[in-house]
Amino acid sequence: MEEDVVRVVSKSFTVAHIMTPWEYVYKCNIDDSPSEVLKVMEDKNYDVVPVVKNDVPVGFVRRDKLKDVGSIVEALEEFNLDHFISRDTQINVALELLLKRDFLFVLGDSSIVGIVTKADLGKRAVTVFFYSMLSILETEFARMIRKEVPNPLANLREDRRKKILNQIKKGRVENVDLEVLEYFYLKDLVNVIIENKGLIEKLGYRSREEVERSFDRLIEIRNRIAHPVRRLVTCDDDIKMLKEGYNDIQRLFSKLRRETR
């Protein structure tokens, strides 16, 4: 298995790719009027805003805490370690942390360099990250099926089988001679695995139901990626799906590595 590729992909997508850089973050001064800051937050739909004193960040305020205070200081929350994340943190770790928090301030070279929120998980870098991981997984599924299943087409529904056979026929007319598995989508590869008990066991699943739950998540993520106009993350349930999907992918990579040694 292409372990180096998996490692490179995992390390290549970090919080730095999805955060809002500090220079673009709206900040309020500790002496600003709470009502004026609140108006900006409501107009821009900001839930949290960093507070600076002499251009130095000293904490933050939440929108819901500014409504009945006479000064920014009254609503000020000071920073603690739980409020920070490194800009070099990998996307999969950020998923875990942003399930617990709505926002995190991003550190780089011992200073704050940005802010990342749950909404940022809907950015293109996260989509590309999961597309890359799933592409590697599909390649490894095909490699395993090629080795273990003599006739993978037999495991597909008749309508899907006919469509692939027609594609193969059309390809040969156009002098394009691809292997059968090159016409398979992720869902096709999954269907072959589900229909073969030996493959289910090789991948470490205890039952058909368990493998279907896991693969349903991966197929849902793959389908969303195929429709880039739709954001990958719109709520906490989506973040949880991505986190669990990433765990599924890593577990499958671990099993596939053992099979190819």
VEXSE-260503 format. One line per 10 residues: their letters; for each residue x, y, z of N, C-alpha, C. Coordinates in nm, 2 decimals. Each point is the difference from the previous one (the first is absolute). Layout:
<sites>
A	X/Y/Z/X/Y/Z/X/Y/Z; ...
</sites>
This chain:
<sites>
MEEDVVRVVS	0.08/-0.12/0.00/-0.08/0.12/0.00/0.09/0.13/0.00; -0.06/0.10/-0.06/0.08/0.13/-0.01/0.00/0.08/0.13; 0.08/-0.05/0.09/0.00/0.06/0.14/0.05/0.14/-0.01; 0.10/0.03/-0.08/0.06/0.13/-0.01/-0.10/0.10/-0.05; -0.09/-0.04/-0.10/-0.10/0.09/-0.05/-0.10/0.03/0.10; -0.04/-0.09/0.08/-0.10/0.02/0.11/0.06/0.10/0.10; 0.12/-0.02/0.03/0.07/0.08/0.10/0.01/0.15/-0.05; 0.04/0.01/-0.13/0.01/0.13/-0.06/-0.13/0.08/0.00; -0.11/-0.08/-0.04/-0.13/0.07/-0.01/-0.04/0.04/0.14; 0.02/-0.08/0.10/-0.05/0.03/0.14/0.07/0.13/0.05
KSFTVAHIMT	0.13/0.01/-0.03/0.08/0.11/0.05/-0.01/0.13/-0.09; -0.05/-0.02/-0.12/-0.01/0.12/-0.09/-0.11/0.09/0.02; -0.11/-0.05/0.07/-0.12/0.09/0.02/-0.01/0.03/0.15; 0.02/0.12/0.03/0.01/0.05/0.14/-0.10/0.11/0.03; -0.01/0.04/0.12/-0.08/0.12/0.04/0.04/0.12/-0.07; 0.12/0.02/-0.04/0.05/0.12/-0.07/-0.08/0.01/-0.14; -0.05/-0.11/-0.05/-0.07/0.01/-0.13/-0.14/0.04/0.01; -0.06/0.00/0.12/-0.14/0.03/0.02/-0.03/0.11/0.09; 0.10/0.05/0.07/-0.02/0.11/0.10/-0.03/0.13/-0.07; -0.05/0.09/0.07/-0.01/0.14/-0.04/0.13/0.07/0.05
PWEYVYKCNI	0.08/0.05/-0.08/0.13/0.07/0.04/-0.03/0.12/0.09; 0.09/0.02/0.10/-0.03/0.10/0.10/-0.02/0.14/-0.06; 0.06/0.03/-0.11/-0.02/0.14/-0.06/-0.14/0.02/-0.06; -0.07/-0.11/-0.02/-0.14/0.01/-0.05/-0.10/-0.02/0.11; 0.04/-0.03/0.12/-0.09/-0.02/0.11/-0.04/0.13/0.06; -0.14/0.02/0.02/-0.05/0.12/0.06/0.04/0.00/0.15; 0.06/0.10/0.05/0.04/0.01/0.14/-0.06/0.13/0.06; -0.03/-0.01/0.13/-0.05/0.12/0.07/0.11/0.04/0.10; 0.00/0.13/0.03/0.09/0.06/0.10/-0.06/-0.01/0.13; 0.08/-0.02/0.10/-0.06/-0.02/0.14/-0.08/0.13/0.04
DDSPSEVLKV	0.02/0.11/-0.06/-0.07/0.13/0.03/-0.12/0.02/-0.09; -0.03/-0.09/-0.09/-0.11/0.03/-0.09/-0.13/-0.01/0.07; -0.10/0.05/-0.06/-0.14/0.00/0.05/-0.06/-0.14/-0.02; -0.05/-0.07/0.10/-0.06/-0.13/-0.01/-0.11/0.00/-0.10; -0.08/0.10/0.00/-0.12/0.01/-0.10/0.05/0.00/-0.14; 0.11/0.08/-0.03/0.05/0.01/-0.13/0.06/-0.13/-0.05; 0.07/-0.07/0.09/0.06/-0.13/-0.03/-0.11/-0.10/-0.03; -0.10/0.00/0.09/-0.11/-0.09/-0.02/-0.07/0.02/-0.13; -0.02/0.12/-0.04/-0.06/0.03/-0.13/0.08/-0.06/-0.12; 0.13/0.01/0.01/0.09/-0.06/-0.11/-0.02/-0.15/0.01
MEDKNYDVVP	0.00/-0.06/0.12/-0.01/-0.14/0.01/-0.13/-0.05/-0.05; -0.11/0.07/0.02/-0.13/-0.04/-0.05/-0.01/0.02/-0.15; 0.06/0.11/-0.05/0.00/0.02/-0.14/0.08/-0.11/-0.08; 0.11/-0.03/0.06/0.09/-0.10/-0.07/-0.02/-0.14/0.05; -0.10/-0.02/0.09/-0.03/-0.14/0.06/0.13/-0.06/0.06; 0.07/0.08/0.08/0.12/-0.05/0.07/-0.05/-0.04/0.14; 0.04/-0.12/0.04/-0.03/-0.04/0.14/0.10/0.04/0.10; 0.12/0.02/-0.05/0.12/0.03/0.09/0.09/0.10/-0.07; 0.06/0.09/0.08/0.09/0.10/-0.06/0.12/0.02/0.10; 0.12/-0.01/-0.05/0.12/0.03/0.09/0.00/0.14/0.04
VVKNDVPVGF	0.06/0.02/0.12/0.01/0.13/0.06/0.15/0.04/0.00; 0.04/0.12/-0.04/0.14/0.04/0.01/0.01/0.12/0.09; 0.12/0.01/0.05/0.04/0.12/0.08/0.14/0.04/-0.05; 0.01/0.12/-0.05/0.12/0.05/-0.06/0.05/-0.10/-0.11; -0.10/-0.06/-0.08/0.03/-0.09/-0.10/0.04/-0.14/0.04; 0.00/-0.02/0.13/0.03/-0.13/0.06/-0.12/-0.08/0.04; -0.02/-0.12/-0.05/-0.12/-0.08/0.04/-0.01/-0.03/0.15; -0.11/0.03/0.06/-0.01/-0.02/0.14/-0.11/-0.10/0.04; -0.08/-0.04/-0.10/-0.11/-0.09/0.03/-0.11/0.02/-0.11; -0.12/-0.03/0.03/-0.11/0.00/-0.10/-0.13/0.03/0.07
VRRDKLKDVG	-0.10/0.04/-0.08/-0.14/0.02/0.05/-0.09/-0.09/-0.09; -0.11/-0.04/0.06/-0.10/-0.08/-0.07/-0.12/0.10/-0.02; -0.07/-0.02/-0.11/-0.11/0.08/-0.04/-0.11/0.01/0.11; -0.03/-0.12/0.05/-0.11/-0.01/0.10/0.03/0.06/0.13; 0.13/0.03/0.02/0.04/0.06/0.13/0.01/0.15/0.00; -0.01/0.06/-0.12/0.01/0.15/-0.02/-0.12/0.08/0.02; -0.12/-0.07/0.01/-0.13/0.07/-0.01/-0.03/0.08/0.13; 0.05/-0.04/0.11/-0.03/0.08/0.12/0.12/0.04/0.08; 0.10/0.04/-0.06/0.12/0.05/0.07/0.03/0.14/-0.04; 0.08/0.07/0.09/0.03/0.14/-0.02/0.14/0.02/-0.06
SIVEALEEFN	0.08/-0.11/0.00/0.13/0.01/-0.06/0.05/-0.14/-0.06; 0.09/0.01/-0.09/0.06/-0.13/-0.05/0.06/-0.08/0.11; 0.06/0.07/0.10/0.07/-0.07/0.10/-0.10/-0.10/0.08; -0.12/0.05/0.02/-0.10/-0.08/0.07/-0.03/-0.13/-0.07; 0.01/-0.01/-0.13/-0.03/-0.12/-0.08/0.12/-0.08/-0.04; 0.12/0.06/0.03/0.13/-0.06/-0.04/0.02/-0.13/0.06; 0.04/-0.10/-0.09/0.05/-0.13/0.04/0.15/-0.01/-0.03; 0.08/-0.03/0.10/0.14/-0.01/-0.02/0.03/-0.13/-0.07; 0.11/0.00/-0.07/0.05/-0.12/-0.07/0.04/-0.11/0.10; -0.02/-0.13/-0.04/0.07/-0.11/0.07/0.04/-0.10/-0.10
LDHFISRDTQ	0.08/-0.10/0.04/0.06/-0.09/-0.10/-0.11/-0.07/-0.09; -0.12/-0.02/0.06/-0.10/-0.07/-0.08/-0.05/0.08/-0.12; 0.03/0.13/0.00/-0.05/0.09/-0.11/0.09/0.00/-0.12; 0.12/-0.07/0.01/0.10/0.01/-0.11/0.02/-0.14/-0.07; 0.04/0.02/-0.13/0.04/-0.11/-0.08/0.11/0.04/-0.09; 0.10/-0.09/-0.03/0.11/0.04/-0.09/-0.04/0.00/-0.14; 0.06/0.09/-0.08/-0.04/0.01/-0.14/0.05/-0.13/-0.07; 0.09/-0.07/0.06/0.05/-0.13/-0.06/-0.08/-0.12/0.03; -0.11/0.02/0.08/-0.08/-0.11/0.04/-0.07/-0.06/-0.12; 0.00/-0.13/-0.01/-0.06/-0.07/-0.12/-0.16/0.01/0.01
INVALELLLK	-0.06/0.00/-0.12/-0.14/0.01/-0.02/-0.08/-0.09/0.09; 0.05/-0.13/0.00/-0.08/-0.10/0.08/0.00/0.03/0.15; 0.11/0.06/0.05/0.00/0.04/0.14/-0.09/0.12/0.03; 0.00/0.09/-0.10/-0.09/0.12/0.01/-0.14/-0.04/0.00; -0.04/-0.10/-0.07/-0.14/-0.06/0.00/-0.04/-0.04/0.15; 0.09/-0.07/0.06/-0.02/-0.04/0.14/-0.02/0.11/0.09; 0.09/0.10/-0.01/0.00/0.12/0.09/-0.13/0.09/-0.02; -0.03/0.02/-0.13/-0.11/0.09/-0.03/-0.14/-0.07/0.02; 0.00/-0.13/0.03/-0.12/-0.06/0.05/-0.04/0.05/0.14; 0.11/0.03/0.08/-0.02/0.04/0.14/0.00/0.15/0.01
RDFLFVLGDS	0.05/0.08/-0.10/0.00/0.14/0.01/-0.04/0.07/-0.13; -0.07/0.11/0.01/-0.05/0.07/-0.12/0.12/0.07/-0.07; 0.10/0.04/0.07/0.11/0.07/-0.06/0.13/-0.02/0.08; 0.11/0.02/-0.07/0.13/-0.01/0.06/0.09/0.11/-0.06; 0.09/0.06/0.08/0.09/0.09/-0.05/0.13/-0.07/-0.04; 0.05/0.04/-0.11/0.11/-0.08/-0.06/0.14/0.07/0.03; 0.09/-0.09/0.05/0.13/0.05/0.04/0.10/-0.04/-0.11; 0.10/0.09/-0.02/0.11/-0.02/-0.08/0.12/0.08/0.04; 0.11/-0.06/0.02/0.12/0.08/0.05/-0.03/0.08/0.12; -0.07/-0.06/0.10/-0.03/0.06/0.13/-0.10/0.12/0.00
SIVGIVTKAD	-0.06/0.02/-0.11/-0.10/0.11/0.00/-0.13/-0.05/-0.08; -0.11/0.07/0.03/-0.12/-0.03/-0.07/0.00/0.04/-0.15; -0.02/-0.10/-0.08/0.01/0.03/-0.15/-0.14/-0.01/-0.07; -0.10/-0.04/0.08/-0.13/-0.02/-0.07/-0.11/-0.06/0.10; -0.11/-0.02/-0.06/-0.11/-0.07/0.08/-0.06/-0.10/-0.09; -0.04/-0.11/0.05/-0.07/-0.11/-0.07/-0.13/-0.04/0.07; -0.11/-0.01/-0.08/-0.13/-0.03/0.06/-0.05/-0.13/-0.07; -0.12/-0.04/0.06/-0.06/-0.12/-0.06/-0.03/0.02/-0.15; -0.04/0.13/-0.03/-0.04/0.03/-0.14/0.12/-0.02/-0.10; 0.12/0.02/0.05/0.12/-0.02/-0.08/0.02/-0.14/-0.05
LGKRAVTVFF	-0.06/-0.10/0.07/0.01/-0.14/-0.04/-0.08/-0.02/-0.13; -0.07/0.10/-0.05/-0.07/-0.01/-0.13/0.08/0.05/-0.11; 0.13/0.04/0.03/0.08/0.06/-0.11/0.06/-0.11/-0.09; 0.05/0.04/-0.11/0.04/-0.09/-0.11/0.12/-0.09/0.05; 0.08/0.05/0.08/0.12/-0.08/0.04/-0.05/-0.13/0.07; -0.11/0.01/0.08/-0.05/-0.12/0.07/-0.06/-0.10/-0.11; -0.06/0.05/-0.09/-0.06/-0.08/-0.11/0.11/-0.07/-0.08; 0.11/0.07/-0.03/0.11/-0.05/-0.08/0.07/-0.11/0.09; 0.01/0.03/0.13/0.06/-0.10/0.09/-0.07/-0.13/-0.01; -0.13/0.00/0.02/-0.08/-0.12/0.00/0.00/-0.07/-0.14
YSMLSILETE	-0.01/0.08/-0.10/0.01/-0.05/-0.14/0.13/-0.08/-0.02; 0.11/0.05/0.05/0.13/-0.06/-0.02/0.00/-0.13/0.08; -0.05/0.00/0.13/0.01/-0.12/0.08/-0.09/-0.11/-0.06; -0.12/0.04/-0.05/-0.09/-0.10/-0.05/0.05/-0.06/-0.14; 0.07/0.09/-0.07/0.06/-0.05/-0.13/0.10/-0.11/0.03; 0.09/0.02/0.10/0.10/-0.10/0.03/-0.08/-0.13/0.05; -0.10/0.02/0.08/-0.07/-0.12/0.05/-0.07/-0.07/-0.12; -0.06/0.07/-0.09/-0.06/-0.07/-0.12/0.11/-0.08/-0.07; 0.12/0.05/-0.02/0.11/-0.07/-0.07/0.03/-0.12/0.07; 0.01/0.00/0.14/0.04/-0.11/0.08/-0.12/-0.11/0.00
FARMIRKEVP	-0.12/0.05/0.00/-0.11/-0.10/-0.01/0.01/-0.08/-0.13; 0.02/0.08/-0.11/0.01/-0.07/-0.13/0.12/-0.10/-0.01; 0.11/0.04/0.07/0.11/-0.09/0.00/-0.03/-0.13/0.07; -0.07/0.01/0.12/-0.04/-0.12/0.07/-0.10/-0.08/-0.07; -0.10/0.06/-0.06/-0.10/-0.07/-0.08/0.06/-0.07/-0.12; 0.09/0.06/-0.06/0.07/-0.06/-0.12/0.07/-0.13/0.04; 0.05/0.00/0.12/0.08/-0.11/0.05/-0.10/-0.11/0.05; -0.11/0.03/0.06/-0.08/-0.09/0.07/-0.13/-0.04/-0.07; -0.05/0.08/-0.09/-0.13/-0.03/-0.07/0.02/-0.02/-0.15; -0.03/-0.12/-0.05/0.03/-0.03/-0.14/-0.10/0.07/-0.09
NPLANLREDR	-0.12/0.02/0.04/-0.10/0.07/-0.09/-0.08/0.10/0.08; 0.05/0.12/0.02/-0.06/0.10/0.09/-0.14/0.05/-0.06; -0.01/-0.01/-0.13/-0.13/0.05/-0.06/-0.12/-0.09/0.05; 0.03/-0.12/0.03/-0.11/-0.09/0.05/-0.06/0.05/0.13; 0.07/0.08/0.07/-0.05/0.05/0.13/-0.08/0.13/-0.01; -0.02/0.05/-0.12/-0.07/0.12/-0.02/-0.15/-0.02/-0.05; -0.08/0.09/0.02/-0.14/-0.01/-0.05/0.00/-0.01/-0.15; -0.10/-0.06/-0.05/0.00/-0.02/-0.15/0.00/0.13/-0.08; -0.07/0.10/0.05/0.00/0.13/-0.08/0.14/0.06/0.00; 0.07/0.00/0.12/0.13/0.05/0.01/0.10/-0.08/-0.09
RKKILNQIKK	-0.01/-0.13/0.01/0.08/-0.09/-0.08/-0.01/0.03/-0.15; -0.12/0.01/-0.04/-0.03/0.03/-0.15/0.07/0.13/-0.04; -0.02/0.10/0.09/0.06/0.13/-0.03/0.15/0.00/-0.02; 0.07/-0.07/0.09/0.14/-0.02/-0.01/0.04/-0.07/-0.12; -0.07/-0.11/-0.03/0.03/-0.08/-0.12/-0.02/0.09/-0.13; -0.10/0.08/0.00/-0.02/0.09/-0.11/0.12/0.10/-0.02; 0.04/0.05/0.12/0.12/0.09/0.00/0.12/-0.06/-0.05; 0.02/-0.13/0.04/0.12/-0.07/-0.05/-0.01/-0.02/-0.15; -0.12/-0.04/-0.05/-0.02/-0.02/-0.14/0.03/0.13/-0.08; -0.05/0.11/0.05/0.01/0.13/-0.07/0.15/0.04/0.01
GRVENVDLEV	0.07/-0.03/0.11/0.14/0.03/0.01/0.08/-0.07/-0.10; -0.03/-0.13/-0.02/0.08/-0.08/-0.10/-0.02/0.05/-0.14; -0.12/0.04/-0.03/-0.03/0.06/-0.14/0.09/0.12/-0.02; 0.02/0.08/0.11/0.09/0.12/-0.01/0.14/-0.03/0.04; 0.04/-0.12/0.00/0.14/-0.05/0.03/0.04/0.04/0.14; -0.09/0.00/0.09/0.03/0.02/0.14/-0.03/-0.13/0.07; 0.11/-0.07/0.04/-0.01/-0.13/0.06/0.04/0.00/0.15; -0.10/0.04/0.08/0.02/0.01/0.15/-0.04/-0.13/0.07; 0.07/-0.02/0.11/-0.04/-0.12/0.09/-0.14/0.02/0.05; -0.07/-0.11/0.03/-0.14/0.01/0.05/-0.01/0.09/0.12
LEYFYLKDLV	0.09/-0.01/0.10/-0.01/0.07/0.12/0.02/0.15/-0.02; 0.05/0.04/-0.11/0.02/0.15/-0.02/-0.13/0.07/-0.03; -0.10/-0.08/-0.03/-0.14/0.05/-0.02/-0.08/0.01/0.13; 0.05/-0.06/0.11/-0.07/-0.01/0.12/0.01/0.14/0.08; -0.12/0.04/0.05/0.00/0.11/0.10/0.02/-0.06/0.14; 0.02/0.09/0.10/0.02/-0.05/0.13/-0.11/-0.09/0.05; -0.13/0.04/-0.04/-0.11/-0.08/0.05/0.00/-0.14/-0.06; 0.05/-0.01/-0.13/0.02/-0.13/-0.06/0.10/-0.09/0.07; 0.11/0.06/0.04/0.11/-0.07/0.07/-0.05/-0.04/0.14; -0.08/0.08/0.06/-0.06/-0.03/0.13/-0.09/-0.12/-0.01
NVIIENKGLI	-0.09/0.00/-0.10/-0.09/-0.11/-0.03/0.07/-0.13/-0.01; 0.11/0.00/-0.07/0.08/-0.12/-0.02/0.05/-0.05/0.13; 0.05/0.09/0.08/0.06/-0.04/0.14/-0.12/-0.05/0.08; -0.11/0.06/0.00/-0.11/-0.04/0.09/-0.05/-0.14/-0.04; 0.01/-0.04/-0.13/-0.05/-0.13/-0.04/0.11/-0.11/0.02; 0.11/0.04/0.05/0.11/-0.10/0.02/0.04/-0.01/0.15; -0.04/-0.10/0.07/0.02/-0.01/0.14/0.15/0.00/0.03; 0.08/-0.06/-0.09/0.15/0.00/0.03/0.06/0.14/0.00; -0.05/0.09/-0.09/0.05/0.13/0.00/-0.05/0.08/0.12; -0.12/-0.02/0.04/-0.05/0.06/0.12/0.09/-0.03/0.12
EKLGYRSREE	0.04/-0.13/0.01/0.08/-0.04/0.11/0.14/0.05/-0.01; 0.06/0.01/-0.12/0.13/0.06/-0.02/0.01/0.14/0.04; -0.12/0.07/-0.01/0.00/0.15/0.04/-0.04/0.02/0.14; -0.01/-0.11/0.08/-0.02/0.01/0.14/-0.14/0.02/0.05; -0.10/-0.01/-0.09/-0.14/0.02/0.04/-0.05/-0.13/0.06; -0.09/0.01/0.10/-0.06/-0.12/0.06/-0.13/-0.05/-0.06; -0.06/0.09/-0.08/-0.13/-0.03/-0.06/-0.02/0.08/-0.12; -0.10/-0.05/-0.09/-0.04/0.08/-0.12/-0.06/0.13/0.04; -0.07/0.00/0.11/-0.07/0.13/0.05/0.11/0.10/0.03; 0.10/-0.04/0.07/0.11/0.09/0.04/0.07/0.06/-0.12
VERSFDRLIE	0.03/-0.08/-0.10/0.07/0.05/-0.12/-0.10/0.09/-0.08; -0.13/-0.02/0.00/-0.09/0.08/-0.07/-0.01/0.14/0.07; 0.00/0.00/0.13/-0.01/0.13/0.07/0.13/0.09/-0.03; 0.11/-0.07/0.00/0.13/0.07/-0.02/0.00/0.05/-0.15; -0.03/-0.08/-0.09/0.01/0.03/-0.14/-0.11/0.10/-0.04; -0.11/0.00/0.06/-0.11/0.10/-0.03/0.05/0.14/0.03; 0.08/0.01/0.11/0.06/0.13/0.03/0.09/0.05/-0.11; 0.09/-0.09/-0.04/0.10/0.03/-0.10/-0.06/0.04/-0.13; -0.11/-0.08/-0.04/-0.07/0.03/-0.12/-0.07/0.14/0.00; -0.06/0.03/0.12/-0.06/0.13/0.02/0.10/0.11/-0.02
IRNRIAHPVR	0.12/-0.02/0.06/0.10/0.11/-0.01/0.04/0.01/-0.14; 0.02/-0.11/-0.07/0.04/0.00/-0.14/-0.10/0.06/-0.09; -0.13/-0.02/0.03/-0.11/0.06/-0.08/0.00/0.15/0.02; 0.02/0.05/0.12/0.00/0.14/0.03/0.12/0.07/-0.07; 0.11/-0.07/0.00/0.12/0.05/-0.07/-0.03/0.02/-0.15; -0.08/-0.09/-0.06/-0.03/0.00/-0.14/-0.09/0.11/-0.03; -0.06/0.07/0.10/-0.08/0.12/-0.03/0.06/0.12/0.07; 0.11/0.06/-0.05/0.07/0.10/0.06/-0.07/0.13/0.04; -0.12/0.02/-0.07/-0.07/0.12/0.03/-0.06/-0.01/0.15; -0.02/-0.12/0.04/-0.06/-0.02/0.14/0.12/0.00/0.10
RLVTCDDDIK	-0.02/0.07/0.11/0.11/0.00/0.10/0.01/-0.14/0.07; 0.12/-0.04/0.03/0.02/-0.13/0.06/-0.05/0.00/0.14; 0.01/0.12/0.07/-0.04/0.01/0.14/-0.10/0.11/0.02; -0.12/-0.03/0.05/-0.10/0.10/0.03/-0.05/-0.01/0.15; 0.04/-0.11/0.07/-0.05/-0.01/0.14/0.10/-0.10/0.07; -0.03/-0.01/0.13/0.09/-0.09/0.08/-0.01/-0.15/-0.05; -0.12/-0.04/-0.04/-0.01/-0.14/-0.05/0.09/-0.02/-0.12; 0.02/0.10/-0.08/0.09/-0.02/-0.12/0.15/-0.01/0.05; 0.03/0.08/0.10/0.14/-0.01/0.06/0.02/-0.14/0.06; -0.10/-0.05/0.07/0.01/-0.14/0.06/0.01/-0.10/-0.11
MLKEGYNDIQ	-0.07/0.01/-0.11/0.01/-0.09/-0.11/0.14/0.00/-0.06; 0.06/0.12/-0.02/0.13/0.00/-0.06/0.10/-0.06/0.10; -0.01/0.03/0.13/0.09/-0.06/0.10/-0.01/-0.15/0.00; -0.12/-0.05/0.00/-0.01/-0.15/0.00/0.04/-0.06/-0.13; -0.03/0.08/-0.11/0.05/-0.05/-0.13/0.15/0.00/-0.01; 0.07/0.10/0.05/0.14/0.00/0.01/0.05/-0.12/0.08; -0.06/-0.03/0.11/0.04/-0.12/0.08/-0.02/-0.13/-0.07; -0.11/-0.01/-0.08/-0.02/-0.11/-0.08/0.11/-0.02/-0.11; 0.04/0.11/-0.06/0.10/0.00/-0.10/0.13/-0.05/0.06; 0.04/0.05/0.11/0.13/-0.03/0.07/0.00/-0.15/0.04
RLFSKLRRET	-0.12/-0.05/0.05/0.00/-0.14/0.04/0.01/-0.09/-0.13; -0.06/0.04/-0.11/0.01/-0.08/-0.12/0.14/0.00/-0.05; 0.06/0.12/0.00/0.14/0.01/-0.04/0.09/-0.10/0.08; -0.02/0.00/0.13/0.08/-0.09/0.09/-0.02/-0.15/-0.04; -0.12/-0.04/-0.03/-0.03/-0.14/-0.04/0.06/-0.02/-0.14; -0.01/0.09/-0.09/0.05/-0.02/-0.14/0.15/-0.01/0.00; 0.06/0.08/0.09/0.15/-0.01/0.01/0.05/-0.14/0.04; -0.07/-0.06/0.09/0.03/-0.14/0.05/-0.02/-0.10/-0.12; -0.10/0.02/-0.08/-0.03/-0.09/-0.11/0.10/0.01/-0.11; 0.07/0.12/-0.01/0.09/0.01/-0.11/0.14/-0.02/0.04
R	0.03/-0.03/0.12/0.14/-0.03/0.05/0.04/-0.14/-0.04
</sites>
